Amino acid sequence: MRRDTLFFRIFQEFPELLFQLTGDPPLNAAEYRFNSVAVKEPTFTIDGVFEPPVLDGTGTMYLAEVQMQLDPKLYDRRKPR
């Protein structure tokens, strides 16, 4: 699936927008950094990671999944065991 580049660019430039959506902004919301990361074995891509300005164990890291297209099965894609 293609990366949702519109949201990526918006959150990259304005990470504090996430906290407007959650309604619970930290005092340093504008200082958060937004990145997209991939976790190996097998590759698992996270749309976005909002990192606190200082990774010292006091800030909260937020993971984001962005869905731009209507997908009624978004949460129903479990692999059969």
N, CA, C and O atoms as a CHARMM CRD file, in Angstrom:
* protein
*
  324
    1    1 MET  N      0.83500  -1.17800   0.00000 PROA 1      0.00000
    2    1 MET  CA     0.00000   0.00000   0.00000 PROA 1      0.00000
    3    1 MET  C      0.88200   1.24400   0.00000 PROA 1      0.00000
    4    1 MET  O      1.91100   1.29000   0.67400 PROA 1      0.00000
    5    2 ARG  N      0.47300   2.23100  -0.75000 PROA 2      0.00000
    6    2 ARG  CA     1.24900   3.45900  -0.80200 PROA 2      0.00000
    7    2 ARG  C      1.18400   4.19300   0.53100 PROA 2      0.00000
    8    2 ARG  O      0.18900   4.12800   1.25300 PROA 2      0.00000
    9    3 ARG  N      2.26500   4.88900   0.83200 PROA 3      0.00000
   10    3 ARG  CA     2.28200   5.72000   2.03600 PROA 3      0.00000
   11    3 ARG  C      1.34000   6.89800   1.81400 PROA 3      0.00000
   12    3 ARG  O      1.26600   7.43700   0.71000 PROA 3      0.00000
   13    4 ASP  N      0.64700   7.28600   2.82500 PROA 4      0.00000
   14    4 ASP  CA    -0.26300   8.42900   2.73100 PROA 4      0.00000
   15    4 ASP  C      0.56600   9.70400   2.82000 PROA 4      0.00000
   16    4 ASP  O      0.70900  10.30200   3.88700 PROA 4      0.00000
   17    5 THR  N      1.11200  10.10700   1.66500 PROA 5      0.00000
   18    5 THR  CA     2.08500  11.20200   1.64000 PROA 5      0.00000
   19    5 THR  C      1.51400  12.54100   2.08300 PROA 5      0.00000
   20    5 THR  O      2.23700  13.35800   2.65100 PROA 5      0.00000
   21    6 LEU  N      0.24300  12.77900   1.83700 PROA 6      0.00000
   22    6 LEU  CA    -0.34800  14.05100   2.26000 PROA 6      0.00000
   23    6 LEU  C     -0.26800  14.18600   3.77500 PROA 6      0.00000
   24    6 LEU  O      0.18700  15.21000   4.28500 PROA 6      0.00000
   25    7 PHE  N     -0.70900  13.15800   4.49600 PROA 7      0.00000
   26    7 PHE  CA    -0.64500  13.21900   5.95000 PROA 7      0.00000
   27    7 PHE  C      0.79400  13.23600   6.44700 PROA 7      0.00000
   28    7 PHE  O      1.11500  13.91300   7.42400 PROA 7      0.00000
   29    8 PHE  N      1.64700  12.49500   5.77400 PROA 8      0.00000
   30    8 PHE  CA     3.05700  12.48900   6.16800 PROA 8      0.00000
   31    8 PHE  C      3.62900  13.89900   6.10400 PROA 8      0.00000
   32    8 PHE  O      4.29100  14.34200   7.04200 PROA 8      0.00000
   33    9 ARG  N      3.38100  14.60200   5.01200 PROA 9      0.00000
   34    9 ARG  CA     3.92000  15.96700   4.85500 PROA 9      0.00000
   35    9 ARG  C      3.30000  16.93000   5.87100 PROA 9      0.00000
   36    9 ARG  O      3.99400  17.77800   6.43200 PROA 9      0.00000
   37   10 ILE  N      2.00200  16.79600   6.10400 PROA 10     0.00000
   38   10 ILE  CA     1.33500  17.68900   7.06300 PROA 10     0.00000
   39   10 ILE  C      1.89000  17.47800   8.46900 PROA 10     0.00000
   40   10 ILE  O      2.25700  18.44300   9.14000 PROA 10     0.00000
   41   11 PHE  N      1.95400  16.22000   8.92200 PROA 11     0.00000
   42   11 PHE  CA     2.45000  15.94400  10.27300 PROA 11     0.00000
   43   11 PHE  C      3.94300  16.22500  10.40500 PROA 11     0.00000
   44   11 PHE  O      4.41200  16.56500  11.49100 PROA 11     0.00000
   45   12 GLN  N      4.69500  16.08800   9.31400 PROA 12     0.00000
   46   12 GLN  CA     6.12100  16.39800   9.35500 PROA 12     0.00000
   47   12 GLN  C      6.31500  17.88600   9.65100 PROA 12     0.00000
   48   12 GLN  O      7.20000  18.26600  10.41600 PROA 12     0.00000
   49   13 GLU  N      5.48800  18.70800   9.04300 PROA 13     0.00000
   50   13 GLU  CA     5.63100  20.15400   9.22800 PROA 13     0.00000
   51   13 GLU  C      4.90700  20.67100  10.47200 PROA 13     0.00000
   52   13 GLU  O      5.36800  21.61500  11.11400 PROA 13     0.00000
   53   14 PHE  N      3.78100  20.05600  10.81000 PROA 14     0.00000
   54   14 PHE  CA     2.97800  20.52500  11.94000 PROA 14     0.00000
   55   14 PHE  C      2.63500  19.36500  12.88300 PROA 14     0.00000
   56   14 PHE  O      1.47000  18.97100  12.94700 PROA 14     0.00000
   57   15 PRO  N      3.59100  18.81200  13.60500 PROA 15     0.00000
   58   15 PRO  CA     3.30400  17.65000  14.46500 PROA 15     0.00000
   59   15 PRO  C      2.28100  17.94700  15.56000 PROA 15     0.00000
   60   15 PRO  O      1.63300  17.03200  16.06600 PROA 15     0.00000
   61   16 GLU  N      2.13600  19.20500  15.92400 PROA 16     0.00000
   62   16 GLU  CA     1.18300  19.54200  16.98100 PROA 16     0.00000
   63   16 GLU  C     -0.26900  19.29200  16.57000 PROA 16     0.00000
   64   16 GLU  O     -1.15000  19.27000  17.43000 PROA 16     0.00000
   65   17 LEU  N     -0.53700  19.10300  15.27500 PROA 17     0.00000
   66   17 LEU  CA    -1.90300  18.82100  14.81500 PROA 17     0.00000
   67   17 LEU  C     -2.43700  17.51200  15.39100 PROA 17     0.00000
   68   17 LEU  O     -3.63800  17.38600  15.62900 PROA 17     0.00000
   69   18 LEU  N     -1.56200  16.54500  15.61400 PROA 18     0.00000
   70   18 LEU  CA    -2.01000  15.29200  16.23200 PROA 18     0.00000
   71   18 LEU  C     -2.70400  15.56900  17.55700 PROA 18     0.00000
   72   18 LEU  O     -3.73400  14.96600  17.86000 PROA 18     0.00000
   73   19 PHE  N     -2.15800  16.45300  18.32500 PROA 19     0.00000
   74   19 PHE  CA    -2.68300  16.71400  19.65900 PROA 19     0.00000
   75   19 PHE  C     -3.98000  17.51400  19.62000 PROA 19     0.00000
   76   19 PHE  O     -4.75500  17.48500  20.57500 PROA 19     0.00000
   77   20 GLN  N     -4.22000  18.22100  18.53000 PROA 20     0.00000
   78   20 GLN  CA    -5.52700  18.85600  18.36700 PROA 20     0.00000
   79   20 GLN  C     -6.58500  17.78300  18.13900 PROA 20     0.00000
   80   20 GLN  O     -7.73000  17.93600  18.56300 PROA 20     0.00000
   81   21 LEU  N     -6.20400  16.70300  17.47300 PROA 21     0.00000
   82   21 LEU  CA    -7.14800  15.59800  17.24800 PROA 21     0.00000
   83   21 LEU  C     -7.41200  14.82000  18.52700 PROA 21     0.00000
   84   21 LEU  O     -8.53800  14.37500  18.75200 PROA 21     0.00000
   85   22 THR  N     -6.40900  14.64700  19.36400 PROA 22     0.00000
   86   22 THR  CA    -6.58600  13.87400  20.59900 PROA 22     0.00000
   87   22 THR  C     -7.24900  14.69400  21.69000 PROA 22     0.00000
   88   22 THR  O     -7.88600  14.13700  22.58400 PROA 22     0.00000
   89   23 GLY  N     -7.10600  16.02000  21.62700 PROA 23     0.00000
   90   23 GLY  CA    -7.70400  16.88100  22.64100 PROA 23     0.00000
   91   23 GLY  C     -6.93500  16.91100  23.94700 PROA 23     0.00000
   92   23 GLY  O     -7.42100  17.45700  24.93800 PROA 23     0.00000
   93   24 ASP  N     -5.73700  16.33100  23.96600 PROA 24     0.00000
   94   24 ASP  CA    -4.94600  16.28000  25.19700 PROA 24     0.00000
   95   24 ASP  C     -3.48300  16.62000  24.89100 PROA 24     0.00000
   96   24 ASP  O     -2.60200  15.77200  25.03400 PROA 24     0.00000
   97   25 PRO  N     -3.23200  17.86200  24.47100 PROA 25     0.00000
   98   25 PRO  CA    -1.86700  18.20600  24.06000 PROA 25     0.00000
   99   25 PRO  C     -0.91200  18.36400  25.23300 PROA 25     0.00000
  100   25 PRO  O     -1.27200  18.94400  26.25800 PROA 25     0.00000
  101   26 PRO  N      0.31900  17.84400  25.08200 PROA 26     0.00000
  102   26 PRO  CA     1.33600  18.13100  26.09600 PROA 26     0.00000
  103   26 PRO  C      1.79500  19.57800  25.92900 PROA 26     0.00000
  104   26 PRO  O      1.56900  20.18500  24.88200 PROA 26     0.00000
  105   27 LEU  N      2.42500  20.12000  26.93800 PROA 27     0.00000
  106   27 LEU  CA     2.88200  21.50900  26.86500 PROA 27     0.00000
  107   27 LEU  C      3.87300  21.72900  25.73600 PROA 27     0.00000
  108   27 LEU  O      3.94800  22.83100  25.19200 PROA 27     0.00000
  109   28 ASN  N      4.63300  20.70800  25.37100 PROA 28     0.00000
  110   28 ASN  CA     5.65500  20.84200  24.33800 PROA 28     0.00000
  111   28 ASN  C      5.22100  20.21900  23.00500 PROA 28     0.00000
  112   28 ASN  O      6.06700  19.70900  22.27000 PROA 28     0.00000
  113   29 ALA  N      3.92900  20.24900  22.68100 PROA 29     0.00000
  114   29 ALA  CA     3.39900  19.59700  21.48000 PROA 29     0.00000
  115   29 ALA  C      4.09300  20.06700  20.20500 PROA 29     0.00000
  116   29 ALA  O      4.34300  19.25000  19.31800 PROA 29     0.00000
  117   30 ALA  N      4.40600  21.33100  20.08600 PROA 30     0.00000
  118   30 ALA  CA     5.04100  21.86000  18.87900 PROA 30     0.00000
  119   30 ALA  C      6.48000  21.37600  18.72300 PROA 30     0.00000
  120   30 ALA  O      7.05900  21.50700  17.64500 PROA 30     0.00000
  121   31 GLU  N      7.05900  20.82700  19.77200 PROA 31     0.00000
  122   31 GLU  CA     8.44900  20.37100  19.71700 PROA 31     0.00000
  123   31 GLU  C      8.56600  18.89300  19.34200 PROA 31     0.00000
  124   31 GLU  O      9.67700  18.39200  19.16700 PROA 31     0.00000
  125   32 TYR  N      7.44500  18.19200  19.21500 PROA 32     0.00000
  126   32 TYR  CA     7.49200  16.77800  18.83100 PROA 32     0.00000
  127   32 TYR  C      8.01200  16.64500  17.39600 PROA 32     0.00000
  128   32 TYR  O      7.84200  17.55100  16.58100 PROA 32     0.00000
  129   33 ARG  N      8.64300  15.51300  17.09800 PROA 33     0.00000
  130   33 ARG  CA     9.12600  15.21300  15.75700 PROA 33     0.00000
  131   33 ARG  C      8.28600  14.06700  15.19800 PROA 33     0.00000
  132   33 ARG  O      7.92100  13.14000  15.92100 PROA 33     0.00000
  133   34 PHE  N      7.98900  14.14500  13.91700 PROA 34     0.00000
  134   34 PHE  CA     7.20300  13.11200  13.25900 PROA 34     0.00000
  135   34 PHE  C      8.07300  12.39700  12.23600 PROA 34     0.00000
  136   34 PHE  O      8.69200  13.04000  11.38800 PROA 34     0.00000
  137   35 ASN  N      8.12400  11.07500  12.30900 PROA 35     0.00000
  138   35 ASN  CA     8.89100  10.26200  11.36900 PROA 35     0.00000
  139   35 ASN  C      8.09700   9.02200  11.01000 PROA 35     0.00000
  140   35 ASN  O      7.18900   8.62100  11.73700 PROA 35     0.00000
  141   36 SER  N      8.44400   8.41900   9.88500 PROA 36     0.00000
  142   36 SER  CA     7.89100   7.12500   9.50500 PROA 36     0.00000
  143   36 SER  C      9.00500   6.10700   9.70000 PROA 36     0.00000
  144   36 SER  O     10.15300   6.36100   9.33400 PROA 36     0.00000
  145   37 VAL  N      8.67300   4.96700  10.26900 PROA 37     0.00000
  146   37 VAL  CA     9.69600   3.96700  10.55100 PROA 37     0.00000
  147   37 VAL  C      9.25200   2.59500  10.04200 PROA 37     0.00000
  148   37 VAL  O      8.06200   2.33100   9.86600 PROA 37     0.00000
  149   38 ALA  N     10.23700   1.73700   9.81300 PROA 38     0.00000
  150   38 ALA  CA     9.97200   0.34500   9.43700 PROA 38     0.00000
  151   38 ALA  C     10.65400  -0.55400  10.44500 PROA 38     0.00000
  152   38 ALA  O     11.80500  -0.33200  10.82000 PROA 38     0.00000
  153   39 VAL  N      9.93200  -1.56800  10.87900 PROA 39     0.00000
  154   39 VAL  CA    10.47300  -2.54600  11.81500 PROA 39     0.00000
  155   39 VAL  C     10.72700  -3.81700  11.00800 PROA 39     0.00000
  156   39 VAL  O      9.85100  -4.26300  10.26700 PROA 39     0.00000
  157   40 LYS  N     11.90000  -4.39400  11.14400 PROA 40     0.00000
  158   40 LYS  CA    12.27000  -5.56900  10.34800 PROA 40     0.00000
  159   40 LYS  C     11.57200  -6.85100  10.81400 PROA 40     0.00000
  160   40 LYS  O     10.95900  -6.90900  11.88000 PROA 40     0.00000
  161   41 GLU  N     11.69500  -7.84800   9.98400 PROA 41     0.00000
  162   41 GLU  CA    11.35000  -9.25100  10.23100 PROA 41     0.00000
  163   41 GLU  C      9.89200  -9.52900  10.46100 PROA 41     0.00000
  164   41 GLU  O      9.50900  -9.59500  11.62900 PROA 41     0.00000
  165   42 PRO  N      9.05900  -9.69400   9.51100 PROA 42     0.00000
  166   42 PRO  CA     9.17100  -9.10600   8.18300 PROA 42     0.00000
  167   42 PRO  C      8.90400  -7.61500   8.28400 PROA 42     0.00000
  168   42 PRO  O      8.45400  -7.13200   9.32300 PROA 42     0.00000
  169   43 THR  N      9.17100  -6.90200   7.24100 PROA 43     0.00000
  170   43 THR  CA     9.03500  -5.44500   7.30200 PROA 43     0.00000
  171   43 THR  C      7.61700  -5.05800   7.69300 PROA 43     0.00000
  172   43 THR  O      6.64000  -5.50600   7.09300 PROA 43     0.00000
  173   44 PHE  N      7.53400  -4.24100   8.68100 PROA 44     0.00000
  174   44 PHE  CA     6.27500  -3.72500   9.21100 PROA 44     0.00000
  175   44 PHE  C      6.43300  -2.21800   9.25700 PROA 44     0.00000
  176   44 PHE  O      7.25200  -1.70900  10.02200 PROA 44     0.00000
  177   45 THR  N      5.66900  -1.49700   8.45700 PROA 45     0.00000
  178   45 THR  CA     5.81900  -0.05200   8.37400 PROA 45     0.00000
  179   45 THR  C      4.77700   0.63700   9.24500 PROA 45     0.00000
  180   45 THR  O      3.58500   0.34200   9.16900 PROA 45     0.00000
  181   46 ILE  N      5.24600   1.54700  10.06000 PROA 46     0.00000
  182   46 ILE  CA     4.36700   2.36900  10.89600 PROA 46     0.00000
  183   46 ILE  C      4.23200   3.70100  10.18600 PROA 46     0.00000
  184   46 ILE  O      5.23500   4.33700   9.86000 PROA 46     0.00000
  185   47 ASP  N      2.98700   4.13300   9.94000 PROA 47     0.00000
  186   47 ASP  CA     2.79400   5.38200   9.20500 PROA 47     0.00000
  187   47 ASP  C      3.50400   6.55100   9.86700 PROA 47     0.00000
  188   47 ASP  O      4.10600   7.38200   9.18800 PROA 47     0.00000
  189   48 GLY  N      3.43700   6.61600  11.16600 PROA 48     0.00000
  190   48 GLY  CA     4.08300   7.73900  11.82300 PROA 48     0.00000
  191   48 GLY  C      4.38600   7.48700  13.27400 PROA 48     0.00000
  192   48 GLY  O      3.65000   6.79200  13.97400 PROA 48     0.00000
  193   49 VAL  N      5.47800   8.06100  13.71200 PROA 49     0.00000
  194   49 VAL  CA     5.87700   8.02100  15.11200 PROA 49     0.00000
  195   49 VAL  C      6.09800   9.46600  15.53600 PROA 49     0.00000
  196   49 VAL  O      6.92700  10.17200  14.96300 PROA 49     0.00000
  197   50 PHE  N      5.35500   9.89400  16.53800 PROA 50     0.00000
  198   50 PHE  CA     5.52900  11.22400  17.10400 PROA 50     0.00000
  199   50 PHE  C      6.44800  11.07400  18.30600 PROA 50     0.00000
  200   50 PHE  O      6.06200  10.51100  19.33100 PROA 50     0.00000
  201   51 GLU  N      7.66700  11.58400  18.17100 PROA 51     0.00000
  202   51 GLU  CA     8.66300  11.45900  19.23200 PROA 51     0.00000
  203   51 GLU  C      8.71800  12.73500  20.06000 PROA 51     0.00000
  204   51 GLU  O      8.70100  13.83200  19.50200 PROA 51     0.00000
  205   52 PRO  N      8.78400  12.60800  21.38600 PROA 52     0.00000
  206   52 PRO  CA     8.93300  13.80500  22.21600 PROA 52     0.00000
  207   52 PRO  C     10.28400  14.45400  21.93800 PROA 52     0.00000
  208   52 PRO  O     11.19800  13.79000  21.44800 PROA 52     0.00000
  209   53 PRO  N     10.42200  15.74500  22.24400 PROA 53     0.00000
  210   53 PRO  CA    11.66400  16.46000  21.93300 PROA 53     0.00000
  211   53 PRO  C     12.90100  15.84600  22.57000 PROA 53     0.00000
  212   53 PRO  O     13.98500  15.90000  21.98800 PROA 53     0.00000
  213   54 VAL  N     12.75800  15.26600  23.74800 PROA 54     0.00000
  214   54 VAL  CA    13.88800  14.64600  24.43500 PROA 54     0.00000
  215   54 VAL  C     13.47200  13.22700  24.81500 PROA 54     0.00000
  216   54 VAL  O     12.48300  13.02300  25.51800 PROA 54     0.00000
  217   55 LEU  N     14.24600  12.25400  24.33900 PROA 55     0.00000
  218   55 LEU  CA    13.92900  10.86100  24.65500 PROA 55     0.00000
  219   55 LEU  C     14.61500  10.47600  25.96400 PROA 55     0.00000
  220   55 LEU  O     15.60600   9.74600  25.97100 PROA 55     0.00000
  221   56 ASP  N     14.06800  10.98100  27.06700 PROA 56     0.00000
  222   56 ASP  CA    14.67100  10.72000  28.37600 PROA 56     0.00000
  223   56 ASP  C     13.75600   9.90200  29.28200 PROA 56     0.00000
  224   56 ASP  O     14.00900   9.77400  30.48000 PROA 56     0.00000
  225   57 GLY  N     12.69700   9.35100  28.70600 PROA 57     0.00000
  226   57 GLY  CA    11.78300   8.53800  29.49400 PROA 57     0.00000
  227   57 GLY  C     10.65000   9.31300  30.13000 PROA 57     0.00000
  228   57 GLY  O      9.80100   8.71500  30.79200 PROA 57     0.00000
  229   58 THR  N     10.60600  10.63200  29.95200 PROA 58     0.00000
  230   58 THR  CA     9.53700  11.41100  30.57100 PROA 58     0.00000
  231   58 THR  C      8.42500  11.76000  29.58900 PROA 58     0.00000
  232   58 THR  O      7.30300  12.03600  30.01200 PROA 58     0.00000
  233   59 GLY  N      8.70900  11.75400  28.29800 PROA 59     0.00000
  234   59 GLY  CA     7.70100  12.09900  27.30400 PROA 59     0.00000
  235   59 GLY  C      6.98800  10.85700  26.80600 PROA 59     0.00000
  236   59 GLY  O      7.44900   9.73500  27.01300 PROA 59     0.00000
  237   60 THR  N      5.86400  11.06800  26.15100 PROA 60     0.00000
  238   60 THR  CA     5.09200   9.97200  25.58500 PROA 60     0.00000
  239   60 THR  C      5.32300   9.91300  24.09000 PROA 60     0.00000
  240   60 THR  O      5.26400  10.94000  23.41400 PROA 60     0.00000
  241   61 MET  N      5.58400   8.72500  23.56300 PROA 61     0.00000
  242   61 MET  CA     5.73400   8.52500  22.13400 PROA 61     0.00000
  243   61 MET  C      4.39100   8.04800  21.60400 PROA 61     0.00000
  244   61 MET  O      3.75200   7.18400  22.20400 PROA 61     0.00000
  245   62 TYR  N      3.96300   8.61000  20.47700 PROA 62     0.00000
  246   62 TYR  CA     2.67700   8.25700  19.87500 PROA 62     0.00000
  247   62 TYR  C      2.91400   7.58500  18.53500 PROA 62     0.00000
  248   62 TYR  O      3.74000   8.04400  17.74600 PROA 62     0.00000
  249   63 LEU  N      2.19300   6.49300  18.27100 PROA 63     0.00000
  250   63 LEU  CA     2.23300   5.80700  16.98500 PROA 63     0.00000
  251   63 LEU  C      0.95700   6.15200  16.24000 PROA 63     0.00000
  252   63 LEU  O     -0.12400   6.17800  16.82800 PROA 63     0.00000
  253   64 ALA  N      1.08400   6.41900  14.93200 PROA 64     0.00000
  254   64 ALA  CA    -0.07800   6.82600  14.14800 PROA 64     0.00000
  255   64 ALA  C     -0.25700   5.93200  12.93300 PROA 64     0.00000
  256   64 ALA  O      0.71200   5.57400  12.26400 PROA 64     0.00000
  257   65 GLU  N     -1.49100   5.58000  12.65700 PROA 65     0.00000
  258   65 GLU  CA    -1.86000   4.87000  11.43700 PROA 65     0.00000
  259   65 GLU  C     -2.85600   5.76600  10.71800 PROA 65     0.00000
  260   65 GLU  O     -3.89000   6.12800  11.28000 PROA 65     0.00000
  261   66 VAL  N     -2.55100   6.12200   9.48500 PROA 66     0.00000
  262   66 VAL  CA    -3.38700   7.04700   8.73400 PROA 66     0.00000
  263   66 VAL  C     -4.12100   6.27900   7.65200 PROA 66     0.00000
  264   66 VAL  O     -3.50400   5.52500   6.90000 PROA 66     0.00000
  265   67 GLN  N     -5.42500   6.46200   7.56400 PROA 67     0.00000
  266   67 GLN  CA    -6.23900   5.79700   6.54800 PROA 67     0.00000
  267   67 GLN  C     -6.94800   6.87100   5.74500 PROA 67     0.00000
  268   67 GLN  O     -7.80700   7.57800   6.27100 PROA 67     0.00000
  269   68 MET  N     -6.59300   6.99800   4.47300 PROA 68     0.00000
  270   68 MET  CA    -7.19100   8.04200   3.63300 PROA 68     0.00000
  271   68 MET  C     -8.34100   7.52800   2.77600 PROA 68     0.00000
  272   68 MET  O     -9.17100   8.32100   2.33100 PROA 68     0.00000
  273   69 GLN  N     -8.41100   6.23200   2.53500 PROA 69     0.00000
  274   69 GLN  CA    -9.44900   5.70600   1.67700 PROA 69     0.00000
  275   69 GLN  C    -10.45200   4.92000   2.51400 PROA 69     0.00000
  276   69 GLN  O    -10.10400   4.31800   3.52900 PROA 69     0.00000
  277   70 LEU  N    -11.69100   4.94100   2.07000 PROA 70     0.00000
  278   70 LEU  CA   -12.71900   4.15500   2.74400 PROA 70     0.00000
  279   70 LEU  C    -12.35800   2.68400   2.63100 PROA 70     0.00000
  280   70 LEU  O    -12.11600   2.18400   1.53200 PROA 70     0.00000
  281   71 ASP  N    -12.32100   2.00200   3.73900 PROA 71     0.00000
  282   71 ASP  CA   -11.97100   0.58500   3.74700 PROA 71     0.00000
  283   71 ASP  C    -12.74800  -0.09600   4.86600 PROA 71     0.00000
  284   71 ASP  O    -12.29900  -0.09700   6.01200 PROA 71     0.00000
  285   72 PRO  N    -13.91000  -0.67900   4.55400 PROA 72     0.00000
  286   72 PRO  CA   -14.73300  -1.28400   5.59300 PROA 72     0.00000
  287   72 PRO  C    -14.07400  -2.48200   6.27700 PROA 72     0.00000
  288   72 PRO  O    -14.51100  -2.88400   7.35600 PROA 72     0.00000
  289   73 LYS  N    -13.03400  -3.06100   5.67300 PROA 73     0.00000
  290   73 LYS  CA   -12.36500  -4.21300   6.27400 PROA 73     0.00000
  291   73 LYS  C    -11.05000  -3.82300   6.94600 PROA 73     0.00000
  292   73 LYS  O    -10.22300  -4.69100   7.22600 PROA 73     0.00000
  293   74 LEU  N    -10.84700  -2.54600   7.20600 PROA 74     0.00000
  294   74 LEU  CA    -9.58500  -2.07400   7.76800 PROA 74     0.00000
  295   74 LEU  C     -9.20600  -2.83500   9.03100 PROA 74     0.00000
  296   74 LEU  O     -8.04900  -3.22700   9.18400 PROA 74     0.00000
  297   75 TYR  N    -10.14100  -3.05000   9.92700 PROA 75     0.00000
  298   75 TYR  CA    -9.83200  -3.72100  11.18500 PROA 75     0.00000
  299   75 TYR  C    -10.17900  -5.21700  11.14400 PROA 75     0.00000
  300   75 TYR  O    -10.16600  -5.88200  12.17900 PROA 75     0.00000
  301   76 ASP  N    -10.48500  -5.73900   9.96600 PROA 76     0.00000
  302   76 ASP  CA   -10.87500  -7.13500   9.86200 PROA 76     0.00000
  303   76 ASP  C     -9.96100  -7.86800   8.87700 PROA 76     0.00000
  304   76 ASP  O    -10.43800  -8.56600   7.98300 PROA 76     0.00000
  305   77 ARG  N     -8.66500  -7.70600   9.04500 PROA 77     0.00000
  306   77 ARG  CA    -7.70900  -8.36200   8.15700 PROA 77     0.00000
  307   77 ARG  C     -6.80200  -9.30500   8.93700 PROA 77     0.00000
  308   77 ARG  O     -5.58900  -9.33700   8.73100 PROA 77     0.00000
  309   78 ARG  N     -7.40200 -10.05800   9.81900 PROA 78     0.00000
  310   78 ARG  CA    -6.61000 -10.99300  10.61100 PROA 78     0.00000
  311   78 ARG  C     -6.17800 -12.15600   9.73900 PROA 78     0.00000
  312   78 ARG  O     -6.94300 -12.65300   8.91300 PROA 78     0.00000
  313   79 LYS  N     -4.96000 -12.57500   9.93300 PROA 79     0.00000
  314   79 LYS  CA    -4.45500 -13.73900   9.20300 PROA 79     0.00000
  315   79 LYS  C     -5.03100 -14.99700   9.84200 PROA 79     0.00000
  316   79 LYS  O     -5.05000 -15.11700  11.06700 PROA 79     0.00000
  317   80 PRO  N     -5.50300 -15.93900   9.01600 PROA 80     0.00000
  318   80 PRO  CA    -5.99100 -17.19400   9.59400 PROA 80     0.00000
  319   80 PRO  C     -4.84100 -17.96400  10.22600 PROA 80     0.00000
  320   80 PRO  O     -3.72200 -17.94600   9.71500 PROA 80     0.00000
  321   81 ARG  N     -5.11400 -18.63300  11.32600 PROA 81     0.00000
  322   81 ARG  CA    -4.05600 -19.40400  12.01900 PROA 81     0.00000
  323   81 ARG  C     -4.15300 -20.85600  11.68400 PROA 81     0.00000
  324   81 ARG  O     -3.35300 -21.65700  12.16900 PROA 81     0.00000
